């Protein structure tokens, strides 16, 4: 059993307070007093109001008459003081989810024995917060599939999965989604009303690079599919727009047959974002890259912060409404700005201890899945935690 849950919660709250001091934009969230167990490929469980139940079936695993419940997100722990003053702890570790009672051997919860890696991040400024964000990424892996939120999304989104993959690469957890990546054949997830979104192509190549190589069957399918999104980069496109200087050889001749990618992403054209993704995917696998990033304004350009940051046309930042409903957008934008030497902190931080990530008003989410926690969440069209948001926060804060 954890020896000092009160002390651990105090340390976590101090760390969270420090985060809120430095990232002052705050979003009020309902304080549901729950915790999710079952990271990675484990049975998903919810603790709430004295009950530990399976999240997808509602089946009650255990229930207690509780005097006080102490939820310690950074320790993956719920500490219960029962009406008879005895204590129970539900805790998740690298081997499974356990129920601890004084004087008894720990009880492994059925369906949760599955190995994963849970770093402490003790050497990081936001160590306790990083542990929670890591949890919010891993909790949304279900049957080997990385989804944005397992209660409201039934299928993976390649965009979200790519950011989740970046987190899992850092924490040595790629084995959790390797089988899913190896089975990818369609280079489009088609989650936005069946549209084949151009950015998916680079994301699939990157995901493949995490666990495989150029021989993966999806690679050929991407290379065949990408041709229909290629557009010629005409001299007038770059010659007539004032842009931030792009580092390139002064002796390199202009190539009239340069091409870039352009198609739909979130129902709009985002050629810079899409071209950066295909270039990064090709580079990740050591494949030839014929693409040139167009020097045009693209509102999604700042979402791509890990490479090609010098090839960007500045414009309007995401508005406050976007930052509240889709907070991964402003966290990614903050990361881009930090990489380019501008200290801007617009990313939203929630008002509750847990969870730290969310999404609201998403067009393709089935919010009925949130009623297992509270029916009002469906009315508010609010889901939490959310993997893209958690991953963006994690990847910025760990630096």
N, C-alpha and C positions, 0 to 999 in steps of 0.2 A: 504494500500500500504506500501511497505517497505520504511522506512524513509531515508535510506542512502545506496543505492546499491553500490556506489563507495567505501565507507568505508568498507563494507562487503567484496567486491572483494579484496581490499587491504589486509585485514586480512587473507583471504583465500590464497592469493599468498604468503604472508609471511610464512604461515604455510607450504605451498608446497615447498617453498625455503628451509626451515629447513629440510624437508624430503629429499630433493635432496642433501643437505650437508652431511647428515648421510648415505644415500643410493646413492652412487655416480654413479653406473652403469645406464646409461641413454639410452633410445631408442628414436630416432627421429620418430615422428608420424605426419601425415598430420593434420594441424590445420584447421578443417572443419567449425568452428564457428557455431555449432549447439547445441541444447539441447533436451533431451528426457523428456517427461512428461508422467505420467500414471503409477506410481509405483503400485505394487500389481495387483489386479484384476480390473484394470481400462483400459479404451480405451487408446491405445498407441498413443502418439502424438509426432511430431517432430516440433521444431521451427528451421527454417533456412531461411535466406535471406528474411525476412519480411513476411514469411508465417507460419501459424500454421496449420499443416495438419495431418490427420490420417496416421500413419506409415504403416499400412498394406494395405490400399486402395489408398493412395495418395490424398484422398478427402480433399480439402482445407476447413478448419473450419473458419479461419479468415485470412485476409491479410491486410497489412498496407504499406503506402509509408514511408519508414524509413530513417531518417537522421542519427541516430546512434543506435546501439544495444549493450547493456551491458549484458553479460551473467555472472551470479553469481552462479556457480555450488553448492556451499555450502549452499545457501539459496533456491535452487530449483527455481530460478528466472531468467526471462529475462525482462530487463527494456528497453523499446523502447522510443526514442525521435523521434517523427514523423516530417515530412517535415513542418507541420504548427506549430512546436515547442510544441505541446501538448505531453503528456506522456501516455504510456500504460504499464502495468506490467502483465506478465503471471507468475503465481506463484502456486506451488503445496504445499499443507499442509496435515495434517492428515485426512482431510475430503474430499478433492478433488482437482481438478485443476481449477484455477480461473483466469478470466481476470478482471483486475482493471483499472478503468479510473477515473480521478478526477471528483468529483461531481456526480458520479453514483454509484449505488449499485454494489458490485462484481457480475460478471456473472459466474455461474458454467458451465464449459464445459461439454456437454452431454456425459454420459457414464463414468464419473469419480467420482461419489459419491460412495465411498467405503472406509470404515474405516481402517486405519493402524496406526502404532506407529512409530514416527520419533523422536528419542532422539536427543538432541543437542550435547551430549558428551562433554559438557562444562568443565568437570573436567579432561579431557584427554589431553595429550600433543599434539596429532594430531587431536583435535576435529573437525575442519572444514574439514580436509581430510577424517576423518572417516564418516562424514555425506555424502560425495560424494561417497565413497566406498559402504556405506549402500544403497544409491540410486541405484548404479550400480548392486547390488544384486536384489533389489526389482523390478527394471524396467524390469527384465527378467522373471517375473512371468506372464504367459499369460493364461487366462482362467483357473486359479488355478494350472497351471503346471509350475514347475521351469525348465527353459531351459538355456543352456550356453549363448546364444545370440538369442533373439527372431526373428531377421532379417535373420539369416542364419541356425538356427536349429529349426525344427518343433517339435521335441520330447525331453523329459527330458533324461538326462544321470544320472544314480544313483550316480556316483562318484561326479559329480558336485553338484547334489541336496543334497548330504549328507553334503558337506561343506556349502552350502547355508543354510541348516537346522541348522547348528551350529551358524551361524550369526543370523538367525531369532529366535533361542532359546534365545540368549542374548538380543534381542531387543523386545521380546514379540510379534512376528509376525507369529508364527506358524499357526495361524488360516487361513492364506492366502493359505497354501498348504495342510491343514488337509484333505480336501475332496479327493484330489489326492492321498495322502498316504493311506487313508482308502480304496481306490479302487484298490490298487496294488494287482495283483494276480500272474503275471509272475515275478519270482525273477531275471530275466535277462532283461536288456534293449535292448540287441542285436543290438546296434547302430554301432558297428565296424564290418561291413559286415556280420551281423547275428550271430556272435560268442557269445556263452554263456560264459561270462567272470567271472572267479571265484571270483573276488573281489566284484562283485555285491551282492553276498549272504550276506556278512556282512553289506554292505551298506543298503540293504533293511531292515534287522533286526534293524539297528540303526534308520533309518527313522521311522519305525513302533514305536519304543520306544519313539519317540518324542511326539506322539499323541495317542498311544494305548498301548496294552499289548500283552501277549502271546497268547491270543485268536484270534488275527487278522488272517484271512485266509492265508495270505502270509507266516506266520511263519511255518506252516506245509509244505508248498511248498518248502521253503528254506531248512528245515531239511531233506526233501526227496531228494532234488537236490544235497545237499552238499556231499552226500555219494560217488558220482562218482568222486569227486576231491580229496578224501582222499588218502594219501600215507603213508606207514609205515616209521617211522623215525628210520633208522638202526643205531646201535652204531657207525659204521664207519663214518657216516655223521658228527657227532659232535666230535669224538675222533681225527680226523686227520686234523682239521682246527683250526688254532690259531685265537681266537676271543676275543673280549672285554668280561671280566668276567660277568656272569649273576648271579644275586642274587638268591640263592635258598638254601634250607635247606641242611646242610652237611649230615644229616641222611637219606635224601630221597633216596630210592633205584632206580636204573635204571629200567625203565619199557620198556621192549622190544616191547610192542604193542603201543607205542606212535605214533601219526599220525599228519601230517600237511596237508595243502591244497596246491595243485599245479594245475594250469591250465593256460589259456591264459588271459592276460590283455594287451591291446594295442599290440596284436600280439606276445607277448613274455611271457615266464614263469617268474612269480614274486612270488615265494612261501612265502617269508617273508611278503611282503605287503599283500598278500591274506590271509595268516594265521592270521596276526594281525587284519585284518578286520573282519574275522569270529569270532575271540575271543572277539573283542570289541562289535560286534553285539549281541552275546550271553550274554555277561556281562550286556549290556544295558537293556536286557529284563529279567535278572535273570535266564537264562537257563543254564543247565549243559554244561561244556566246556571240551571236550576230547582232545583238540588240543594243540600241542607243537610247538613253533616257531623254525624253523630249524636254526642252526647257520651256515648259508652259506651267501655268498655275494649276495645281491639283490639290483640293482640300484634304485629300488622304495622304499626300506626300509626307507629312510630318508623323504619320502613323508608323513609318518605316525608319526606325531610329538606329538600327544595328549596322547599317552599311550605307554607302552612297549619300551620306548626309551633306556633302558639299554640292550635290546636284539637286537643287531645290529652289523654287520660286516662292518667296514669301507672300503671304496673303492673310486673310482673316482667320483668327483662331476659332475653334469650335465655340459656339455660344453656350450660355449657362444652362439652358434647357437640355442640350445634348450632353453636357457634362454631368447633369443630374441623372438623366435616364440611362445614358450609356457611358458611365464614368471611365471605361477603358480608353475612350477617345482622348480625353484630356490628360490621363496619366501617360499615354503614349506620346502625346504632344509635349508634355513636360520632359520626358526622357529625350526626345529629339532636341529640344532646346538646350538641355544640359550637355548633350554631346556637341552642340555647336557653340558653346560658350555663353549661353544666355540662361540666367537663373530665373525660371518662372515656375511657380507652384500653384497651378489651378486645379489639379486633380482633387476630386472629392474624397473626404474621409467620412465614414458613417458615424452616427451618434452612439452606437451600442458597442458592447464588448465583442459581440459575435452575432452574425458573421461580419467580416470586413468588406466583403464584395457583394455586388448586386447588379441587377439590370431591371429596367422598368419600361413598359409600353412597347415591348418588342413585337413586331408584326407576326412573327412565326412561332412564338412561344405559346404553349398550351397551359395557361395559368391555372386551370382546374387542378393540376397536380399539386399546387401549393395548399389546397384545402386541408390536407392532412395535418398541416401546421395551424392554419387559421383561414376560415372562409373569406375574411376580409382581404387577404392577399390576392385572391382572384379578382375581386372588385377593383383593387388598386393596380392590378396588372404588374405586380412586383414579385420578383424571384430572387432568392439568395441562397447560398453563395453563387458566384458566377466566375467561371474559369478565366475568361479573357481579362476581366478586371483584376482578379487575384494575381494572374501571371504578370500583368503590366506593373502592378504595385510591387510585386516580389522582385522583378528584374531591375527596377529602378532602385529600390531600397537596398538591395544587396550590394550595390555599388557604393 
